[in-house]
Amino acid sequence: MKTLIKDATLVNEGLKFKGSVLIDGEKIEKIFPHVIPADFDFSATETIDANGLLLIPGVIDDQVHFREPGLTHKGEIATESRAAVAGGVTTYMEMPNTNPQTTTQEALQAKFDRAAEVSAANYSFYMGATNNNLNEVLKTDPTKVCGIKVFMGSSTGNMLVDDEKILSEIFKNAPTLVATHCEDEATIQKNTEIARARYGENVPISRHCHIRSDEACYISSSKAVELASKFDTRLHVLHLSSAKEMELFSAGKVSDKKITAEVCVHHLWFDERDYIDYGTRIKWNPSIKHASDKAALWEALLSDKIDVIATDHAPHTLAEKNNTYFKAPSGGPLVQHSLVAMLEMSKKGFIAVEKVIEKMCHTPADLYRINKRGYIREGYFADLVLVDPNKSWMVAPENILYKCGWAPFERTLFSNKVVSTFVNGLEVYKDDQVIHTNTGQAVTFNV
């Protein structure tokens, strides 16, 4: 049977209006603004009464670490994709610093094969660049792979690309978008030595934003932008975190840009004052910085210098996180709570709900040139989310779906709740339960 989502409040393409959406198979067959025609045949459909609920396109998260293969004690494609659909994320793009690293076409295909077996959400995977795999990188199929990931700072997994000739060749010849992690390793090492000289091994977590500083970010980001400008590369700079970096980007429509920018939820939500309460649980690379940096990120987001909101979902166990500064790994789980966190910020007046949907659904689809996703449009895949905008709930261990079992938003009270998530026309999450578990498809890209 077809499915009719009836009398929802659609938030889509800058508009918010009452309407209904008819799903036939994997696709959206018809959108009925306001009133369903009198001759509509309800007997041939399953009807979902969505009165009082928001209906939005599924969130597209362009930066996650699902930890498979090799790090599956932290997370797996199966577990983290289920957490994703519980949070309204219907498509994710996963990073290459696994074990083994995704630095060959064979390893890349193995991830696609695994996701086809177990992923609840749609997926793509980045090809990872190193100083030694240029030939493999250049074989990447731009119609099937979201991008090439370049760590221009060592971060996690020893994938630092610092060979100037190789960097130039990647930026010059990349067949896909190039996505970069930008932190300057020499600056980080210098700041680390200063901190160690002062504190020894007991460096307080509050020094993280001084070790992985705004200077470290700017040096690397400006280098990436310089290379992209020189070679006319499609460059996407991930998880920006500092006010200084904002001067590198221009406002405007994402379709008019070759160089684009991303911010993550945690850099919009937290600042250095939160290290007191959260400690190493909010240790991320790049670091959470000052309140003035957070304010600048918000300003850039609202003025369209920043194009995408993502998570950098990167789970670790609590045993790993509850450690001293140098031993605690960077990263945290976020994909289940990113949408509700941003909708909460909308209620607090930071951002319009239409803008949240633009930055989490529309612009990722446009930036990556994803085929028929990211919008509520007739003929598009029915990746859809129903949200109750007046349902309060608290994040607690019993409702966290991450394999690691904890969340930085634990004990946070949200006033929006994901009620249902549809992936390729099938309702996969409903009333706090993941009801279908291997419905995801590999997304494709228009080149």
Secondary structure as GFF3:
##gff-version 3
##sequence-region A 1 447
A	DSSP	beta_strand	2	12	.	.	.	ID=ss1
A	DSSP	beta_strand	15	24	.	.	.	ID=ss2
A	DSSP	beta_strand	27	33	.	.	.	ID=ss3
A	DSSP	three_ten_helix	42	44	.	.	.	ID=ss4
A	DSSP	beta_strand	45	49	.	.	.	ID=ss5
A	DSSP	beta_strand	54	57	.	.	.	ID=ss6
A	DSSP	beta_strand	59	64	.	.	.	ID=ss7
A	DSSP	alpha_helix	77	86	.	.	.	ID=ss8
A	DSSP	beta_strand	89	94	.	.	.	ID=ss9
A	DSSP	alpha_helix	105	118	.	.	.	ID=ss10
A	DSSP	beta_strand	122	125	.	.	.	ID=ss11
A	DSSP	beta_strand	127	128	.	.	.	ID=ss12
A	DSSP	alpha_helix	134	138	.	.	.	ID=ss13
A	DSSP	beta_strand	148	152	.	.	.	ID=ss14
A	DSSP	alpha_helix	164	173	.	.	.	ID=ss15
A	DSSP	beta_strand	178	182	.	.	.	ID=ss16
A	DSSP	alpha_helix	185	199	.	.	.	ID=ss17
A	DSSP	three_ten_helix	205	207	.	.	.	ID=ss18
A	DSSP	alpha_helix	208	211	.	.	.	ID=ss19
A	DSSP	alpha_helix	214	231	.	.	.	ID=ss20
A	DSSP	beta_strand	235	237	.	.	.	ID=ss21
A	DSSP	three_ten_helix	244	248	.	.	.	ID=ss22
A	DSSP	three_ten_helix	254	256	.	.	.	ID=ss23
A	DSSP	beta_strand	259	264	.	.	.	ID=ss24
A	DSSP	alpha_helix	265	269	.	.	.	ID=ss25
A	DSSP	three_ten_helix	272	274	.	.	.	ID=ss26
A	DSSP	alpha_helix	275	278	.	.	.	ID=ss27
A	DSSP	three_ten_helix	279	282	.	.	.	ID=ss28
A	DSSP	alpha_helix	291	302	.	.	.	ID=ss29
A	DSSP	beta_strand	308	310	.	.	.	ID=ss30
A	DSSP	alpha_helix	318	321	.	.	.	ID=ss31
A	DSSP	alpha_helix	338	347	.	.	.	ID=ss32
A	DSSP	alpha_helix	353	357	.	.	.	ID=ss33
A	DSSP	pi_helix	358	362	.	.	.	ID=ss34
A	DSSP	alpha_helix	363	368	.	.	.	ID=ss35
A	DSSP	beta_strand	384	388	.	.	.	ID=ss36
A	DSSP	beta_strand	393	394	.	.	.	ID=ss37
A	DSSP	three_ten_helix	397	399	.	.	.	ID=ss38
A	DSSP	beta_strand	413	414	.	.	.	ID=ss39
A	DSSP	beta_strand	417	423	.	.	.	ID=ss40
A	DSSP	beta_strand	426	430	.	.	.	ID=ss41
A	DSSP	beta_strand	433	434	.	.	.	ID=ss42
###
